[in-house]
Amino acid sequence: MTDLQAVLDSIHKELAPRIGEGKVADYIPELAKVDPNQFGLSVVTVDGKVYNVGNADVPFSIQSISKVFMLTLALGKVGEGLWKRVGREPSGSAFNSIVQLEHEQGIPRNPFINAGAIAVTDVVMAGHAPREAIGELLRFVRYLADDESISIDDRVAKSETQTGYRNAALANFMRSYRNLDHPVDYVLGVYFHQCALSMTCEQLAKAGLFLAARGSNPMTGHSVVSPKRARRINALMLTCGHYDGSGDFAYHVGLPGKSGVGGGIFAVAPGIASIAAWSPGLNKVGNSQLGAVALEMLAARTGWSVFGD
Ligand code: GLN
């Protein structure tokens, strides 16, 4: 049996001189203020054991990792009908690309690029006022992690509302193709709030544990989705979870994962554990630089890659 705490400690020790690498996201002014010299890693195994190292208890802005939770809600609501609104192929483009959306006539390539996530949010909003949709997501994440202290950072949401011109362009574009049912301002309001969810590595790993455990959270006993749906969400994370860095992440880490520009990465070792890494400095495609390195080390030292050990 691998001593997981020793593995985490050794990763932290080896990476310590590199903490601060990469560049924090500055297109959202509130994120530009985050101290880059932070690193956290948390692993929660399917038998309910929690392993932490570094700043695993510091809340950060989960940003695009929230797209996994919204996707889960949307699939619960409309099932496979979701795929009329959004595709399932890797984009090979930046997360906020506009060109591809025009080319594909307002149907985003997958649910994890921004356009796709905005369409997914629109689906979850059906029958709800925007405030209720945000409440539904917050309650869902708290239920998944069994932690009522999880909250939304309103300053981050406001900061992105004031500067989210590109997302506004994507949303308007989709609305023009009738792929948004709600007013653009409403959909973006919900989207910016979901991205502003603030969670620690440990909370994130716990919230996503159901994806490592055939759709049920073994810590709470809650059944969240069917095993088939969990498998499919993992497949989407593996192929699309890191935008135009998805191939590279699969090559180096070999786990389904989802990144966010807050510097977090959520990853799943199916049947074994869920993992959250965080370090605010990003690489060129907007994924956490050290987070990815830490996950590569973890996968190598545990043999958890889905492609074999
Ligand atoms: N809120 C961010 C945006 O829409 C999320 C992007 C990300 O985390 N990759 O730009």
Residues whose N, C-alpha, C, O or C-beta is under 5 A from the ligand:
A	BS01	LIG	Q63 S64 F95 N114 C195 S259 G260 V261
